[in-house]
Amino acid sequence: MITYIISDFILCITGLVVFVVFFNKQSIYNRLLWGIFILSIAMTSLVGVFLFAGFDSLQPIYSSLDRLQSTLGAVCMVVASWGLIMLSETGRLTFWGTIGAGSGVYFGLQWFNMIAMVKVVQPLCLVITLIIACWGLLRKQKSALWVVFSMMLLALAAKAGMADINHYLIALGIYCAGKAVQNEYQILFK
C-alpha cells in the first residue's frame, strides 16, 4: 500500500509541476484544455493517496474523478493536442464545445449506467491523438514526436498490471506532453 501512496503522490506532484512549468505560454483556452486533462489526473491521484492511506469513504469521489479524467479529460486532451499540432489557438466556441462533448459523454454514460464504456473512451481518444501526432510528424514537428511518446506511455499505463507502475507511466506521459508544448514551434529534422 505504501508504494501506491508514494506513486500516487508523485503523479499528483508531477501533474501540478508540469502544468505550471510548461503550459504557462499557451493561449488561455488551450491552457484550460490541457489543464482539465492534466489536473483531473492530478486530482484523482491526490484522492487516491488518501484512499490508499485508509480513508475508504473517499471511494465514490475517487471513482467519479477517475471516470471524469477518462472521459472529459481524454476529450480535452484530443482537442488540446489538435491545437498544439496545428499550431492554432483554441477559440471560445471550440473550448465550450469540447467541455460540452466531454461532459455529455461523462453524464451520458453515468445516466445510462454504462460504466464499462468509460474504458473505451480513453483508448479511443489516445488513438485519435496518435493520428493527429502522426500528421504533425509528417510536418516535421518536434512537438508531435513528444505527443507520440506521451500517448505511448499513457497506453502502456492502461495495460500495466500494478497500480504503482501505472502511476509512474502516467507521470512520464504527462511530462512528455509538457515537453511537446515546450517544443511547439521547433522542427524535428532540418
Secondary structure, 3 states (H helix, E strand, C coil): CHHHHHHHHHHHHHHHHHHHHHCCCCCHHHHHHHHHHHHHHHHHHHHHHHHHCCCHHHHHHHHHHHHHHHHHHHHHHHHHHHHHHCCCCCCHHHHHHHHHHHHHHHHHHHHCCCHHHHHHHHHHHHHHHHHHHHHHHHCCEHHHHHHHHHHHHHHHHHHCCCHHHHHHHHHHHHHHHHHHHHCCCCECCC
